[in-house]
Structure formats: structure tokens, C-alpha cells
Amino acid sequence: MNFVNPWLSIMSFVYFIFAGFISFVISKKLVDLYLEKVETKFLKSFEPIIGIVAFCGSFGLSLIILYYILT
């Protein structure tokens, strides 16, 4: 039976926390930038969608990077 290196597991957990924080900061910056550029109330109503897409995209990209680091 193969066992995973415990340091690898701990560092992956730290990576998840770090990636989540960085993704939050990126999504917040993109939403602020979006709200500065948009004038109409209708387009400002898309703010939650922009935030969700930015967070999921950056966190997903960080998970892809972690996958390629570990394999």
C-alpha cells in the first residue's frame, strides 16, 4: 500500500488556504474595477456574477497549477 508523504498533505492544505485568500483578493479587485468602469444600474446588478466568476476562475486555475505541481 502506498502512503502519501505527510508534508505533502500539510503543504497542499496550506496551498488551499493561500489560494482561497488570493482568489478572494483577485475577485474583490476585479469587482471594484468593474463597478468603477460601469455606469448603468442594470450592468451594476451583474456584480455578484462577476465576483463569482472571478473567484471560481482564479481558484480553479490555482487548483490546476497544484495538480501539475504534484504530478
Protein Blocks (a to p, Z undefined) as FASTA:
>chain_A
ZZddfklmmmmmmmmmmmmmmmmmmmmmmmmmmmmmpmbfklmmmmmmmmmmmmmmmmmm
mmmmmmmmmZZ
